[in-house]
Amino acid sequence: MARKRCWRYNWVLDLDIKGFFDNISHELLMKAVTKHTECRWVLLYVERWLKASVAMLDGSFLYPEKGTPQGGVVSPLLANLFLHYAFDYWMQRKYPHVPFERYADDMVCHCRTESQARKLLADLNERLGDCGLELHSEKTKIVYCKDEDRKGDYPVKKFDFLGYTFRPRLSRNRREKFFVNFSPAMSNKAAKAIRKKVRSWSWQLRPGDTLEDLARECNSIIRGWIYYYGRYYPSAMRRILEHINWRLVRWATCKYKKLRGRQRKAKIWLKRIALR
């Protein structure tokens, strides 16, 4: 939806809440929970869990007055419930003509004009302030969706959303003609996280494993990356896939004596296996 709406709307308001999970009001959150259940033991344990003490490294205890613990199993659900009333319902009442996408605290709004985006930003600052939250002044930005038909010159022309970077890109239509399109592709941040994960597998230190052992352990993860990040502009994944192949080449040169120090030969060997 974000991709399609960027074609129809010229401006995007990319929102980032400063320390969202650490600043959720316990009082307002419990009001939201109460709207969905009257079960006393559920309300009791949710409140106890929110106010549970945290043991610090020096032996002292911290008693939080706001926020939900990041990493807690119920935190995403409660945080989503909080923003459902603090943001979603408010947008439907005040700005029903402005479409938006939200996943947890990652939000983008689509506007017709720059003045509309600035007005929405000012109102959201006030609204979230009333709910005890604050927009990040540096990460929140107004983005111009530049493409072949929208040729205005503005400083910010890209934004990140759910692991994708939306920006002007060279695309090809059905008639094989190239044009500039505002579209998503895997972000640099996501690519860096994937490379870090691949390095953590340390294949070159596991010469005792077979290729089938590595595949059994990692194929489902790699398949997930390809299905998710390869959906739009899949050519942006080429470097990541080449990086995975290079790590396999290093593993092969460590495992087999005949391939030791011969990366080119190991690459040909792996390619032959892949084709077969």
N, C-alpha and C positions, 0 to 999 in steps of 0.2 A: 504493500500500500504506500509506503514512503517513496518508493521508486516511481510509481505511477503518479502520485500527487505532486512530486517535484517537476513533472512535465506540465502539469496544469496550473501550478501556482509558482509565481516568480520568486517568492521569498520564503525562507525557513527560519524559524526561531529555534535554535538548538539550546536546550535547557540543561543545566547541571546544578544540582542541589549540593551545597557545601556540607560535608559530613552528615549525609542524610540519616544513616542508621544510628548515628550517635546523638541526634538531636530530636528524635521523635518524642512528642509530649505524651507521657504516660496517661494523663487525665483524658486527653482527646482520643487517644488510642482505645482506652477502655470504653469510652462512649461509643466508638465505632463497633467494638466487639459486642457491646450490649444490644445494639440494633439488630444483631444477627442471632443471638442466643440469650435465653433467660436462665439457662442451666447454671445453678449457683456454683457447682464444683468446677465447671469450666472457667467461669469468671474468677473464682478464687485462685486457681492454679496459674492462670495467665498473669494475674497481677503479682502473685508471689514470684513467678519466674522473671518478670520484668524487674522486680526490685531486689532480686537475689544479690547477695554481696559477692564481690570479686576479690580473690586473694592475689595480692601483689607479690613481687619477687622479694621485697624486704620483709615479708611476713605480715604487713598491715592489710586491712580490708577496706575496699572502696564500695560505698553504697550509692549506686547510680540513681539520680533523680529524673533522668530522661534517657531515651535511646533504647535500642534493642541490640543484644550481642551479635556482632557479625560472625557468621559461621553457625549460629544456632539454627536448629532444624525448623523452628516455627517463625524465625525472623522474616524470611521473605514473604510469607503469607500475611503476617501482621503489618509489615511495611506496605504491602500492596493494598491491604484494606484501608490503611491510613490515607494513602494517596488517592484511593477511590473516592473518598469524600473531600479531601483537601484540594484535589486537582480535577478529576474527571467530572464530578457532578457540578463543580463550579464552572468549568468550561462549557458544559451543556446549558447552563443557565445564562451565563454572561456572554459567551461567544459561540452560539450554536452554529454559526456560519463558518467557523474556523476548524477544519479537520486536524486531527493530531494522532500520533502513535505513541504509545507508552509501554515500556517493558520494565517493570520495577521502577527505579528512579531515573531511567534513561528515557527522555521525552523530546519529541520534535513537533512543532506546530507549523502549519502551512498558511501563509498570508498572501493576499493579493498585492499589497503595496508595502513599501518600507515604513511609511507612517503608521500603518496598521500594526506592523510587527513591533514598532517602538511603543505604541500605546499598549499593546498586549503585554510587553515586557514590564512596563511600569505597573500595570494592574496586577500582574503575577507577583512582582516583588512585594506589593502591599498584601496580597492574599496569603502568600506563603509566610510572610512576616507575622500575620495574625495567627498562623498555625504553629509558630515557633521555629520556622525554617528560614533559610537564607540562600539565595541563588549565588553561585560562585561567579564573582565579577569577571574573572579572566576566561573561564571555560564556557560561560554562557555567551552566545554570539548570534548576530543576525547575519544570515548567509544569503547571497544572491545566486540563484540557480542559472548560471550562464550556460548557453548552448548555441547552436547554429542560428536560432531565431532571436535569442535574447543576448544582445551584444553590448550591454551596458558595462561600464568599467567601475567595479567596486572592489574594495580591499579584500573582503572575505568571500571566497567562492567555493568552499568545501567544508564538510562536517563529517564526523564519525558517528555511526549508529549501529549498535549490535555487531561489532566486529567488521563492519564495512565502512569504507570511505566513499562518500558521495561527492563527486566533482566532475567538471567537464572532461570528457574522454572522447578519443577518436573511435567511432563505431562504423559498422558497415551495414547498409540496408539490404533488402532482398534483391535489389538490382545490382548488387556488388559495388555500390557507390559509397564512398567514405563521407562522413559528416561528423560534426561535434555534437555529442549527446551528454546530457547531465545524468550520469548513471553510477551505480555502486560497484565497487570491487573490494577484495580483501584489503583491510587496512594494514599499514606497516606495523602497528602495535600487535595485531593478531599474528602476523607473519613472524615477528620477533618471539612471541610466546610459543609458537609451534617449533621454531628452531631450538629454543631452550628445552622444550620437552623432548625433542629428538636427541639432543646431546645427552640428556639425562639417562637415556637408555644404554649408553656406553657400549655399543655393539663391539667396538674394537678391543674391549677387554673380555670378550666372551667367545674366544676361539673354539671352545668346546661345544657350543651350540650349533645346530644345523640351520640352514635357511628356513626349513619348515618350522623350527622352534621360534625363530624371530617372527615369522609370518603369523603363527598362532597367537603370539603375545600382542602384536602391534597392528595387525591388519584391520581390526574393527575400529581402532582409533583413527588410523589413516583414512579409512573409508568414510568415517564421520566428517573429517575435515573436507574431503573431496565433495561429499554430498552437500555440505553447508556452504563452504566458501566458493565452490565451483558452480553454484547455481547462476550467478551473474558475473559476467566478464571473467570466465574461467582461465583466460590466458595469464591473469595476474598471479595464478598459483604455480606457474611454470618454475619459478626460482625455488619455491618450497619443495616441489617434487624432485627437482635436480639436486637439492641439498640432501634429501632422503636417499637418493641414489648414490650420492657421493659418500655418505656414511656407510652404505652397504659395500661400496668399493673398498673403503678402509677396513671394514670387517673381513672381507675376502682376502685382502693382502696380509692380514694378520693370521688368518686360519690356515691358508694353503701355502706350502713352501714354494710351489711352482709359480705362485702369483706374488711372492714377497718382493716389494719394491717395483712392481710392474702394474701401475694403476691402469694404464691403457688396456693391457691384456685382461685385467680383472673386469673392466667396464665392458669389454666385448663378451666375456664369459657370462656376465649377468644379463646382458642384452639377449644372448642366445637362449638363456633359460626363460626369460620373459616372453620371447617369441614362441617358444615351444609350449 
